[in-house]
Every structure is written in C-alpha cells, then in structure tokens.
Amino acid sequence: MAELKYDAGAGAGATDDLPAPLTGDDPAPAPGPVHDPAAADLLARARTLLDAHPVADGYSGLPWALRHLSWFDLDLGESAVDTDVPRLREGRVGALFWALHLPEGLTGDRAVGATLDQLDLVRTVVRAHPDGLRLACDPGPITDVHHSGRIAVLPGPAGAAALGDSLGILRSLHGLGLRALTLTGVSWAGETGLTRFGEEVLREMNRLGVLADLSGAGAETVRRACAVSKAPVLCTRSAARALRPHPTNLPDDLLAVLGAAKGLCMVPLTAEQTGPSVRDVADHLDHVRAVAGADCVGLAGTYDAGPAHPQDLPDVSGYPRLIAELLRRDWSEADIALLTWGNVQRVLREADFAAREAQRRREPSTATITDLDG
C-alpha cells in the first residue's frame, strides 16, 4: 500500500446493477438495486467489452485536487476525490490524461511555475503508486502499461499560459512529460484565430508530438488549427452545443470540421455540459458520432475538475453503466471499441508519426512572439 504525503500549501497556487436510464426531467432514482435481467445482461456485456477495450479518459482534474489533501493513498482508495486505483479498475479505465490546468488569473512566470509544480506532482504521485499507475506518453507504452495491469497516466493538457510565450519552455515542458496543450487564454490564440506566432507554436507542438487541445477555443482558432496542424487535434472536454448550449460545447459546423480533420471530440461526463443522467451523456455521444463520425468521438470523465456529474455516473467507476446504455441503443461493439480506446490510440500514433516526420524536416524553432507578431 502506497501512502503519499503532500503539503497542500507548497508550490505556486498552492452496484453491480445498471440504473434505469433517465431523462433530464426524470426524478432521481429510488435507492436500492434494480432487478432487471436485461439491464444486468447489458452491464455484464459492457464489462466484458471494456476488459478488451478499456476507457482512455481524456480529462482528469486529479493533480490539482490532490494539492488540497494533506495525505492520500490512491492504491487503498481515497474518498476525498472521484479517482483512485480501485475505482479506476472497477470502471475499466486503461489510460487517462491528467490535466495541468490552473486557476484563472495565473499568468506569466506564476503560470509557468505552477505548471512545473503540477508536472512534478504527477510524477511524484505515479512513483508512489507503482502497482497501479505508470507514466506513458506514446501509443506503444500505453498498450504495454495496460497489458501489465496498470493504468497509464499522460500529463496534460496544460494551459497555453504555461508557455510564457516561449517555444523553449514548450520544449522543456515536453521533456518533462507534457503531452497536450490547450490553445486558449493567450494573445496568440483567441476569438480571431491563431496569429503567426500561434501557428508557429502549433508547428512546434507537431514537431514535438504535443497534442493541441481546442476545448474552449474560439471558432476561428478551431478552424485554423485543424487546417494547420499536421497531427490530429483534440477537444478534451466538449459535447454537442446543439443539445446543450454550453460555451465549451461544439456547434455542428465545428464538429464537422473536426471530423473532416480526423480530430477527436471527447465528450465530458458533467451535468453542466451534457445533462443530469447517463441517457443525456449517451445523447451527446450519439450526436457527435452522427456529425463527426465514429472515429472522432471519445470520452472525458472530467472527474475531480469541479463540475457536478450525472447522478448515475458519480465517479470513475461508472463507465460500464454508460457503455451498457450505448449497447441498449444498439451501438456496435466496433464503434464502442473506437470510443473507449481505439480513437485515442489512433490520435497518439498519428501524432507520433507526424513528430518523427517533422523532426526530419526542421530544427527546433527559435522564433519569438516579437519576431512574428510584433
């Protein structure tokens, strides 16, 4: 059993039964098990399918949540957060991105320092739980980690402010394990799109193999990033705006752009963005699949990131319930395998290939924001 003590003040900024599906207007389910043989069969099928094709979760807020705990043990179980190793195993999670996003207002050197603190914490937490967690930054190692019985941890996304407008800092963060960066909150990636420096940042990200996260980005930034990037882009926590008008959700025209670029829209499991029940989440998955394509939809638990979750998906153990709902809707096992594991693997493989090609063609960029944007 690994116990990790962490100073919350340190650093910068320091069951088995499937509930009946609900609509957004349905009351909360009555307590107690649901004795429904059909539901139990769907849940058993979901678990079997997830054993072969586990969930690659696109967004976990665990690193920042752990900063507020004086001690924790993710191997034993940690009730103060939504994520620990026993519940990850129950939910059949094989890999997850640990977000390095920071509270609003941190900019400049403070944002850089706080992101470095977050990366250090991720590495420390993973080292303290070697039987359950392992860092893995490429497609092959992620599969290897899963086959070894552990859960793969990918650091990122971080906020673009963490770069301090420096490509050298981007390279340093990548060297420490960063694998995704959100292109929002900076002068070079805004509502009007990417500036010349923003495009250079994206090209350097492609050269390194750092994925571009466009959740919350302006429409023109999404369009330009999809056009410029040589690697697939992500939206790590975006659902369908046609079903729920949240600013981080994507309208159908941008879902179509993302699908045409073979990017990946990872639908969050939050009541705010998708709705209060597992059926609402499945509605968004249906919609994104219909508009962007089956190979362009994924899952983002968004656990430990602040928002409330659907009442029947309260923590990372609930993924089999969601997959059972998709099976009830006649999703094919092939499409579910893409949703849970295959699409993330494809994006990582293609980003790795694009990075190898870019490294053969160009040296590390020395451009500055002053050089390109004046």
C-alpha positions as CSV (number, residue, x, y, z in Angstrom):
1,M,0.0,0.0,0.0
2,A,1.5,3.3,-1.0
3,E,0.8,6.4,1.1
4,L,1.8,9.7,-0.3
5,K,2.1,12.8,2.0
6,Y,1.8,16.1,0.2
7,D,1.9,19.6,1.5
8,A,-1.2,21.3,0.2
9,G,0.3,24.7,0.7
10,A,3.5,24.0,-1.2
11,G,4.2,25.4,-4.7
12,A,2.6,28.0,-6.8
13,G,-1.2,28.4,-6.2
14,A,-0.8,26.2,-3.8
15,T,-23.5,-2.0,-7.8
16,D,-23.3,-4.1,-9.9
17,D,-26.8,-3.2,-11.2
18,L,-27.5,-0.8,-14.0
19,P,-29.9,2.0,-13.0
20,A,-32.8,2.5,-15.4
21,P,-31.9,5.3,-17.9
22,L,-33.3,8.7,-17.0
23,T,-34.2,11.7,-19.0
24,G,-33.3,15.2,-17.8
25,D,-36.8,15.6,-16.4
26,D,-37.0,12.3,-14.6
27,P,-36.7,12.3,-10.8
28,A,-33.7,10.8,-9.1
29,P,-33.9,7.0,-8.9
30,A,-35.1,5.3,-5.8
31,P,-32.4,3.8,-3.7
32,G,-31.7,0.1,-3.9
33,P,-30.8,-2.3,-6.7
34,V,-32.7,-2.6,-10.0
35,H,-33.7,-6.2,-10.5
36,D,-33.9,-6.1,-14.3
37,P,-32.3,-9.2,-16.0
38,A,-32.0,-7.3,-19.3
39,A,-30.1,-4.4,-17.6
40,A,-27.9,-6.9,-15.8
41,D,-27.1,-8.6,-19.1
42,L,-26.2,-5.3,-20.7
43,L,-23.9,-4.4,-17.8
44,A,-22.2,-7.7,-18.0
45,R,-21.6,-7.3,-21.7
46,A,-20.3,-3.8,-21.1
47,R,-17.7,-5.0,-18.6
48,T,-16.6,-7.8,-20.9
49,L,-16.2,-5.3,-23.8
50,L,-14.3,-2.9,-21.6
51,D,-11.9,-5.6,-20.4
52,A,-10.8,-5.9,-24.0
53,H,-11.1,-2.2,-24.9
54,P,-10.7,-0.1,-21.7
55,V,-11.5,3.6,-21.4
56,A,-8.9,6.1,-22.4
57,D,-10.2,9.1,-20.3
58,G,-9.4,12.4,-22.0
59,Y,-9.6,14.7,-18.9
60,S,-9.0,14.2,-15.2
61,G,-8.5,17.1,-12.8
62,L,-6.9,14.9,-10.1
63,P,-3.5,16.6,-9.9
64,W,-5.0,19.9,-8.7
65,A,-7.5,18.2,-6.4
66,L,-4.7,16.3,-4.7
67,R,-2.9,19.6,-3.8
68,H,-5.7,20.3,-1.3
69,L,-5.2,17.0,0.6
70,S,-2.5,16.7,3.4
71,W,-2.2,13.0,2.6
72,F,-3.8,10.4,0.3
73,D,-3.5,6.8,-0.8
74,L,-4.8,6.1,-4.3
75,D,-4.0,2.4,-4.0
76,L,-6.1,1.8,-0.9
77,G,-8.8,4.2,-2.0
78,E,-9.4,7.9,-1.5
79,S,-12.9,9.1,-0.7
80,A,-11.9,12.8,-0.8
81,V,-11.6,12.6,-4.6
82,D,-13.5,10.9,-7.5
83,T,-10.5,8.9,-8.7
84,D,-8.4,6.2,-7.2
85,V,-6.9,2.9,-8.4
86,P,-9.7,0.6,-7.1
87,R,-12.4,2.7,-8.8
88,L,-10.3,3.1,-12.0
89,R,-10.1,-0.7,-12.2
90,E,-13.9,-1.0,-11.5
91,G,-14.5,1.5,-14.3
92,R,-12.2,-0.4,-16.6
93,V,-10.1,2.7,-17.2
94,G,-6.8,1.9,-19.0
95,A,-5.4,5.3,-19.5
96,L,-6.2,8.9,-18.6
97,F,-4.9,12.4,-19.3
98,W,-4.2,14.3,-16.0
99,A,-4.9,17.9,-16.7
100,L,-2.5,20.6,-15.6
101,H,-4.9,23.5,-15.9
102,L,-4.6,26.2,-13.3
103,P,-7.0,28.6,-11.6
104,E,-7.9,31.7,-13.6
105,G,-5.6,34.7,-13.1
106,L,-2.3,32.9,-13.1
107,T,-0.2,34.3,-15.9
108,G,3.4,34.8,-16.8
109,D,6.0,33.3,-14.5
110,R,3.4,32.3,-12.0
111,A,1.6,30.1,-14.6
112,V,4.9,28.6,-15.7
113,G,6.0,27.8,-12.1
114,A,2.6,26.4,-11.2
115,T,2.6,24.1,-14.2
116,L,6.0,22.9,-13.3
117,D,4.7,22.1,-9.8
118,Q,1.8,20.2,-11.3
119,L,4.1,18.1,-13.5
120,D,6.3,17.4,-10.5
121,L,3.3,16.3,-8.5
122,V,2.1,14.0,-11.3
123,R,5.4,12.3,-11.5
124,T,5.6,12.0,-7.7
125,V,2.1,10.5,-7.4
126,V,2.8,8.0,-10.1
127,R,6.1,6.9,-8.5
128,A,4.3,6.5,-5.2
129,H,1.7,4.1,-6.7
130,P,3.8,1.8,-8.9
131,D,1.4,-1.2,-8.6
132,G,-1.5,0.8,-10.1
133,L,-0.2,3.7,-12.1
134,R,2.6,4.3,-14.7
135,L,3.6,7.2,-16.8
136,A,3.2,6.5,-20.5
137,C,3.5,9.1,-23.2
138,D,3.3,7.2,-26.5
139,P,0.8,4.7,-28.0
140,G,3.0,1.6,-27.6
141,P,3.8,2.2,-23.9
142,I,0.1,2.9,-23.2
143,T,-0.8,-0.5,-24.5
144,D,2.1,-2.1,-22.7
145,V,1.0,-0.4,-19.4
146,H,-2.5,-1.8,-19.9
147,H,-1.2,-5.3,-20.6
148,S,0.9,-5.1,-17.4
149,G,-2.3,-4.5,-15.3
150,R,-1.6,-0.8,-14.6
151,I,-3.3,2.4,-15.6
152,A,-1.4,4.7,-18.0
153,V,-1.1,8.4,-17.0
154,L,-0.5,11.0,-19.7
155,P,0.4,14.5,-18.3
156,G,-1.8,17.2,-19.9
157,P,-3.4,19.2,-21.2
158,A,-1.8,22.3,-19.7
159,G,-2.9,25.8,-20.4
160,A,-1.2,27.8,-23.1
161,A,-0.3,30.4,-20.5
162,A,2.2,27.9,-19.1
163,L,4.5,28.6,-22.1
164,G,5.1,32.2,-21.2
165,D,5.1,32.9,-24.9
166,S,8.3,30.8,-25.2
167,L,8.9,27.9,-27.5
168,G,11.9,26.9,-25.3
169,I,9.5,26.5,-22.4
170,L,7.3,24.4,-24.6
171,R,10.2,22.1,-25.3
172,S,11.1,21.9,-21.6
173,L,7.6,21.0,-20.6
174,H,7.5,18.3,-23.3
175,G,10.8,17.0,-21.9
176,L,9.2,16.7,-18.5
177,G,6.3,14.7,-20.0
178,L,3.7,17.2,-21.2
179,R,1.6,15.6,-24.0
180,A,-1.3,18.2,-24.6
181,L,-1.7,21.9,-24.6
182,T,-5.0,23.9,-24.6
183,L,-4.9,26.8,-27.1
184,T,-6.9,29.4,-25.2
185,G,-6.2,32.3,-22.8
186,V,-3.3,33.8,-24.7
187,S,-2.9,36.6,-27.2
188,W,-1.8,34.3,-30.0
189,A,-4.9,32.0,-29.8
190,G,-8.1,33.9,-29.5
191,E,-11.5,34.6,-31.0
192,T,-9.9,35.9,-34.2
193,G,-7.9,32.7,-34.6
194,L,-4.2,31.9,-34.4
195,T,-1.6,34.7,-35.0
196,R,1.6,34.0,-36.9
197,F,3.2,33.1,-33.6
198,G,0.3,30.9,-32.7
199,E,0.8,29.0,-35.9
200,E,4.5,28.6,-35.1
201,V,3.6,27.3,-31.7
202,L,1.3,24.7,-33.3
203,R,4.0,23.7,-35.8
204,E,6.5,23.2,-32.9
205,M,3.9,21.2,-31.0
206,N,3.6,19.0,-34.1
207,R,7.4,18.6,-34.2
208,L,7.4,17.5,-30.5
209,G,4.3,15.4,-30.5
210,V,2.4,17.6,-28.1
211,L,-1.3,17.4,-28.9
212,A,-3.4,20.6,-29.5
213,D,-6.5,20.8,-27.2
214,L,-9.2,23.1,-28.6
215,S,-11.8,22.8,-26.0
216,G,-12.9,26.4,-25.2
217,A,-11.1,27.9,-28.1
218,G,-12.7,30.4,-30.4
219,A,-14.3,29.1,-33.6
220,E,-11.6,30.7,-35.8
221,T,-8.8,29.1,-33.7
222,V,-10.5,25.7,-34.1
223,R,-10.8,26.1,-37.9
224,R,-7.2,27.4,-38.3
225,A,-5.7,24.7,-36.0
226,C,-7.5,22.0,-37.9
227,A,-6.1,23.4,-41.2
228,V,-2.5,24.0,-40.0
229,S,-1.9,21.0,-37.7
230,K,-0.1,18.0,-39.3
231,A,-1.3,15.9,-36.4
232,P,-4.9,15.3,-35.2
233,V,-6.3,17.8,-32.7
234,L,-8.3,17.1,-29.6
235,C,-11.2,18.7,-27.8
236,T,-10.7,17.2,-24.5
237,R,-14.0,18.2,-22.9
238,S,-16.5,19.3,-25.5
239,A,-20.0,17.9,-26.0
240,A,-22.7,18.9,-28.6
241,R,-23.9,22.5,-28.4
242,A,-27.0,21.5,-30.5
243,L,-28.2,19.6,-27.4
244,R,-26.9,21.8,-24.7
245,P,-25.8,25.4,-25.2
246,H,-22.6,25.4,-23.1
247,P,-19.7,27.7,-24.4
248,T,-17.2,24.8,-24.4
249,N,-19.5,22.5,-26.4
250,L,-19.1,22.5,-30.2
251,P,-21.7,23.5,-32.7
252,D,-22.4,21.2,-35.6
253,D,-20.3,23.1,-38.1
254,L,-17.2,22.8,-35.9
255,L,-17.9,19.1,-35.2
256,A,-18.0,18.6,-38.9
257,V,-14.6,20.5,-39.3
258,L,-13.1,18.4,-36.5
259,G,-14.4,15.2,-38.1
260,A,-13.0,16.2,-41.6
261,A,-9.6,16.8,-39.9
262,K,-9.8,13.3,-38.2
263,G,-9.6,15.0,-34.8
264,L,-11.2,13.8,-31.6
265,C,-14.1,15.3,-29.6
266,M,-14.1,13.8,-26.1
267,V,-17.5,14.2,-24.5
268,P,-17.4,15.2,-20.8
269,L,-19.4,13.4,-18.2
270,T,-20.7,16.6,-16.5
271,A,-24.2,17.6,-15.7
272,E,-23.4,21.1,-16.8
273,Q,-22.3,20.2,-20.3
274,T,-24.2,17.0,-21.1
275,G,-27.0,16.7,-18.6
276,P,-28.0,15.0,-15.3
277,S,-28.2,11.4,-16.4
278,V,-26.4,8.7,-18.3
279,R,-29.0,8.9,-21.0
280,D,-28.1,12.6,-21.6
281,V,-24.4,11.7,-22.0
282,A,-25.4,9.0,-24.4
283,D,-27.5,11.5,-26.4
284,H,-24.4,13.7,-26.9
285,L,-22.3,10.7,-27.9
286,D,-25.0,9.7,-30.5
287,H,-24.9,13.3,-31.8
288,V,-21.2,13.7,-32.1
289,R,-20.8,10.3,-33.7
290,A,-23.5,11.2,-36.3
291,V,-21.9,14.6,-37.2
292,A,-18.2,13.9,-36.8
293,G,-18.0,10.2,-37.3
294,A,-17.4,7.1,-35.2
295,D,-13.7,7.5,-35.4
296,C,-13.8,11.1,-34.0
297,V,-15.6,10.6,-30.7
298,G,-14.1,9.8,-27.2
299,L,-14.8,10.1,-23.5
300,A,-13.7,12.7,-20.9
301,G,-14.7,11.9,-17.4
302,T,-13.8,15.4,-16.2
303,Y,-13.7,14.0,-12.7
304,D,-12.0,16.0,-9.9
305,A,-12.2,19.1,-12.1
306,G,-15.0,20.9,-10.2
307,P,-18.3,20.3,-12.1
308,A,-21.0,18.1,-10.9
309,H,-21.5,14.7,-12.6
310,P,-24.6,12.8,-13.8
311,Q,-26.3,11.2,-10.8
312,D,-25.6,7.7,-12.1
313,L,-22.0,8.4,-13.1
314,P,-20.6,9.9,-9.9
315,D,-17.0,8.8,-10.2
316,V,-14.6,6.9,-12.5
317,S,-16.1,3.5,-11.6
318,G,-19.3,4.3,-13.6
319,Y,-18.1,3.8,-17.2
320,P,-19.7,0.3,-17.5
321,R,-23.1,1.9,-16.9
322,L,-22.5,4.3,-19.8
323,I,-21.3,1.6,-22.1
324,A,-24.4,-0.5,-21.2
325,E,-26.6,2.4,-22.2
326,L,-24.8,2.6,-25.6
327,L,-25.3,-1.2,-26.1
328,R,-29.0,-0.7,-25.3
329,R,-29.0,1.8,-28.1
330,D,-27.5,-0.8,-30.5
331,W,-24.1,0.7,-30.7
332,S,-21.9,-1.9,-32.4
333,E,-19.0,-3.3,-30.4
334,A,-16.6,-2.0,-33.0
335,D,-17.9,1.6,-32.5
336,I,-17.7,1.2,-28.7
337,A,-14.1,-0.1,-29.0
338,L,-13.2,3.1,-31.0
339,L,-15.0,5.3,-28.5
340,T,-13.2,3.9,-25.4
341,W,-9.7,3.1,-26.6
342,G,-9.2,2.9,-30.4
343,N,-9.6,6.6,-31.2
344,V,-7.2,7.9,-28.6
345,Q,-4.7,5.3,-29.7
346,R,-5.1,6.4,-33.3
347,V,-4.5,10.1,-32.4
348,L,-1.4,9.3,-30.4
349,R,0.0,7.1,-33.2
350,E,-0.6,9.7,-35.8
351,A,0.8,12.5,-33.6
352,D,3.9,10.4,-33.1
353,F,4.3,9.7,-36.8
354,A,3.9,13.5,-37.6
355,A,6.5,14.3,-35.0
356,R,9.0,12.0,-36.5
357,E,8.4,13.4,-39.9
358,A,8.7,17.0,-38.7
359,Q,11.9,16.3,-36.8
360,R,13.5,15.1,-40.1
361,R,12.4,18.3,-41.9
362,R,13.0,21.1,-39.4
363,E,15.1,22.1,-36.4
364,P,13.6,23.4,-33.2
365,S,12.1,26.8,-33.8
366,T,13.8,29.8,-32.3
367,A,11.0,32.3,-33.2
368,T,9.7,34.7,-30.6
369,I,6.3,36.4,-30.4
370,T,8.1,39.7,-31.0
371,D,9.6,38.3,-34.3
372,L,6.3,37.2,-35.7
373,D,3.5,39.3,-34.1
374,G,5.5,42.5,-33.5
